[in-house]
């Protein structure tokens, strides 16, 4: 008899905890949905705010300015590379002419 009473009390306690737990779970779910809705509304407010639009415009302007600076720098670098290549080609031609002259002189000296 004692055993049956203990089992009945344990079962009643378990059912009470389970019911409370479901209620708390339901409340937590509703709170989570409400919080998600508030976060969604806040996100929309931020996305459409004039401040964020101004930041977006500043970023666009900065990108345009950076692109112009990069384009100018690349153009200057390209011109300098071309100029350097021409000078290097001239020096190579001079070195080849000097080498040819030395070879010709050495060949002439060897024939004597």
N, C-alpha and C positions, 0 to 999 in steps of 0.2 A: 504494500500500500504506500509506504513511504517512497518507494522507488517510482511508482506511477505519479505521485504528487510532484516529485522532483523533476521528472520528465515533462510534466505539464507546465510547471513554472518555467523551465528552460525554453520550452517551445513558445510560450507566451512572450518571454523576453526577446527571443530571436525574431518573432513576428513584429514586435514593437520596434526593434532596431531597424528591421528591413523597411517598415513603413516610414519611419523617420528619415531613413536614408534616401528613399525614393522622393520624398517631399523636398529634401534638401537638394537632391540632384535636379529636380524640376526647377527649383528656384535658381540654382546655379546656371542651368541652361537658359532660362529667361534672362538672367542678368548678362550672360555672355552675348545673347542675341541683341539685347539693348545696347550693350557696349559696342558691339560691331556696327550697329546702325549709327551710333554717335560718331564713331571713328570714320565711317564712310561719309557722313555729312561734313565733318571737319576737314577731311581730305578734299572734298569738292570745294569747300570754302577757301582752302589754301590755294588750290590749283587755279581758282578763278580770281584770286585777289590781285589788286593792282600792283602790289609789291612784287609778287612772283612774276607777273608779266614784265615789270620793269627789270627784274633780274634777268629774265630771258632775253630781253632786248639788249641789255648790257653785254651778255654773253655773245650774242650775235655780232654786235659792234666790235667787240674784242677779237672775235674770230676773223672778221673782215680785215681789221687793222693788222693782225698777226699775219694773215695771208699776204697782204700787200708788202709788209716788211720782208717776209720770206721770199716773195717773188723778186723784190729788188735785190736782196742779198744773193739769190741764185743767179740772177742776171749778171751782177757784178762779178761773181765768182766764175761764171762761164766766160765772160770777156777776158778775165785775167788768165784763165786756163788757155784760151785760144792764143793770147799774146805770148804766154810762156811757151806754148808748143811751137809757135813761129820762131821765137828766139832759140829754142833748143834745136829746131831744124836747121836754122842758120849756122849755129855753132857746129852741128854735126857735119854740115856741108864744108865748113871751113876746115874742120879737123880732117875730113876725108881728102880735101885738096892738099893740105899740108902733108898728109901721109903719102899721097900719090907722088908729090914732088920729092919727098925723101926717098921713096922707093926708086923713082926714076934716077935720082942722083946716085944712089947706091949701086944701081945696075950699071950706070955709066962708069962709075969708079971701078967696078969689078971688071969691066971690059978693058980698062987701061993696063 
